[in-house]
Amino acid sequence: MSEHIQLGDIRVEVQRKNNKHAHLYVYPPEGRVHISAPLLMGLDALRAFAISRLSWIKAQQRQMRAQPRETEREYLNRESHQVWGRRYLLEVIEVNAAPVVELKHSALVLQIRPGSDEARREALLESWYREQLRAKLPVLLGKWQPLMGVNVRRILVQRMKTRWGGCNPSTGNIRLNTELAKKPPECLEYILIHELAHLIEPTHSNRFLALMDKFMPHWRQIKDELNRLPVRHEEWDH
């Protein structure tokens, strides 16, 4: 049976895991609240934990509800697309040859076979964005892993609906959202440092904040910039 805590008009879903500590998350687009809780931690203790973070929860919800959404993409000629924070107009070329995606001046050129539908166009661009993000990682990891004294076992680049990134400290794996390839490059660097810091400190504790301040003193400004940028149009799961 699912558990939850009610804090006024805020419903906090509780999921039991084999954690040492409780972890609190607020998910877009509407600010759904979730606690990943230790198996034996009582609801009264979880309620006190959630209440202690109530002002943060409300601030996160306000921010998410105010964040602009991109219009739904149809992958047609002269449609606007972002690549590393710059705007490009889509140029669709139909030709009987292998599909190609490339940047040419102010155009994002999508070469596809005649009759390729919207789903196929979207899949090709999604794969291309994933490749662009992966290409940035060797330099960033070569810079930050030795500085922070950590080693990533594996990085997964994938489409993520509710987060920019994720980290599993027990396995050393990190996940990054493909959408970061659309944002300014410093946003990717910030999210990567954030997840690398979680290999040292799994929670968003004062120790974690101190690590972020040490390795990227201006991280709050970049976080604010990322939160101001439009996010992908989605049919979100609630």
Secondary structure, 3 states (H helix, E strand, C coil): CCEEEEECCEEEEEEEECCCCCEEEEECCCCEEEEEEECCCCHHHHHHHHHHCHHHHHHHHHHHHHCCECCCCCCCCCCEEEECCEEEEEEEEECCCCCEEEEECCEEEEEECCCCCHHHHHHHHHHHHHHHHHHHHHHHHHHHHHHHCCCCCEEEEECCCCCCEEEECCCCEEEEEHHHHHCCHHHHHHHHHHHHHHHHCCCCCHHHHHHHHHHCCCHHHHHHHHHHCCECCCCCCC
